[in-house]
């Protein structure tokens, strides 16, 4: 079993990752700026940390086997995660990615498509920048898991598809994944790494 540190453990993705990790018997360091939503229970160590405090974050994740970042990209740039992880001596970093940098059939990015919602542009752009910084990273064993276009819901089916850089679209034309099924794919990657220094995606 692994010691997993989750940055942003109270968020919609982070909370499902926490539950999935515990379900499988891993121990979790749950890191959040506001830990009011987190309750102490077996297998969980709660740490209240502002992720922008590099020293505090380094101390919080020290001793972990893997760090999962589940924080909004617009609030936490890549360097604010990568540097503390490296200084803490943790070798693996998994990132809850975004769909904006995935590719459409014509080869363009989702974020560059004409109908991309303006309110998500800043977050999606920051996510694409985060991925590019990871691709330049030579020291860490990183993985960036992009959800499908619609990332919502807590239904846990265990039935989904994996892809690489192309947006996954189902036969009915929808591109979606629940937070719970996303968490299954992410913890699968923790347990059986198949996408070292790669981005991959999950969808129905």
N, C-alpha and C positions, 0 to 999 in steps of 0.2 A: 504494500500500500504506500501511497505517496503523501508527502506533506505539501499541500497546495495552498498558496497564498492568493487570495482573490481581492484585487483592488477594485473597489466599487461594488462591494458585496450586497448592498441594499438596493441596488438598481434592479430593473426588470430582468435584465440578462444575468446580472451578478447573483441575484437571489435564486434563480433557477440553477445556476452553476453550483451554488452552495448546496442546494438540496440534492442534486445529482451526485456530487462528490461524496456527500455523506451517505447516500443510498448505497454506494458501492464500497463503503468502508474506509475511505480516505480521511485523513485529518486535515482540517481547514483553518487557516488564519484568515478571518474575515475582516477586511480593512475598509473603513468608510470614514468620511469626514464627520458624519452624524450617525452614531451607532444606536440611536433610540429604537430602531426597528429590529435590532439584533438581540436575541436572547441567548444567554449562556446555556449550553447544552453539551452533552458528550461529543467529543470530536471537533469542537469548535473553540478557537481562541479569538476573542473579539478585540480588535485594536482600533482606537479612534485616532485617525491620522489624516492630516491634510496632505493629499498626494503631491502637492506642489512643494512640500517641505522635504527636500531631497534626503537630508540626514535622517529624519523621522521615518521616511518610507524605507530607506535602506535598513534601518534597525528592525522595522516591522517584518520585512520579508526575509531577513537573515535566517539561514537554517532551513529554508524551504527547498524542496526538490524542483518545483516549478512555480512560476508566477503567472497568473492570468489577469490581464488588464481588461476590465469591463467598464471603463469610464468614458464619458463623452470626449471625442477628440478635440472639440472646440475649447474644452476646459483644461486639457492635459496634453501638451505636445509630446512627440515621440521621445525627445531627449529627457524629459522629466520622468519617463518610465525606464528607458534603456540604461541610463547612467546609474541610477540606484541599484538596478538589478545586477549589473556587472560588478559594481563595487561591493555588493552583498555576497558575491561569489556564486550566485544562482546561475546555472547554465542554460535553463530553458525558460523562454518567455512565449506565452500564447496570448493572442490578442483577439478580443471580440471586435471584428471588423465591421465595415459598412458595405452596402451594395453598390454605392455610387461609382466605385472604381472597377466594377465588373464590366465585361464587354458584351455588347449587343451583336447580333448576327452580322452587321455591316462592319464590325471591328471598332466602332466608336465606344466610348465609355457611357454607362448609364447616366452619369452626372452631366454629360454633354448633350444629352438628347433634348429636343425642343420642349417636351412636356414635363421636364424634371421640375418638381415643386420648388419654388424660390425659397420657401421657409426652411428647406433642408439643405440648401446649397452650401452654407458655411460649414456645417458639420460634415457633409460629404466630402468637401474639398480638403478639410483637415484630415479626414480619414485616408484619403488618397495620398496626402503628403506623408502621413504616418507610415503607410505601406512602402512608399519610396525610400524613406529613411531606413526601414528594416532591410530593404533589399541591398542597401549599402553596408549593412552591419556584418562584419567578418567574425566577430567573437561569439556572439550569442547563437544558440540553437533556437530560432524563432519560428513561429507559425502564426499566420493571420487567417482567421476563419470568417469569411464574409457570409452574412445571411442573404436570403432572397429579398426581393424588393419590398414585400410586405412582411415585417418582422413584428409579430404580435401574437398574443394569446398564450395560454399555459397548458393547452392540451398536449398530453404526452402519448404519442402513438408509437414511437420507435420505427416508424415507416417513413423513410425519406431517401433522397438521392444525394450523392456527392458529385461535385464537379471541380473544375480547376479555376479558370479565369473567366468563363462565360456565365452570364446570368442564366439560371435554371428556370425554365418555364414549363408548367404542366400542360397536359393535352387540352385542357379547357382554357388555356391562355393566361393562367394566373401564375404569379411568381411569389411564393410565400413560404414561411416556416414559423413555427411557434417558438417561443423562448425555451420551452421545455425540451422540444426535440433538438433545437440548436445545442442545448446543454448536453444532450446525449452524445452528439457528434464531437463536441469539444472534449468531454471527458474520455471518450473513446480515443481521441488523439493523445491525451495525457498517458493513457494506459498502454496504447500500442501506436507509437509514433510512425506515421506514414507520410507526413508532409513537412519534413525538416527543411527549414529555410525556404518555405513555399507559402503561397496563399492558396486556399481552397475554399469551396463554397458548399452550402447545404440548402436543399429545398425539396418541395414535394413534386 
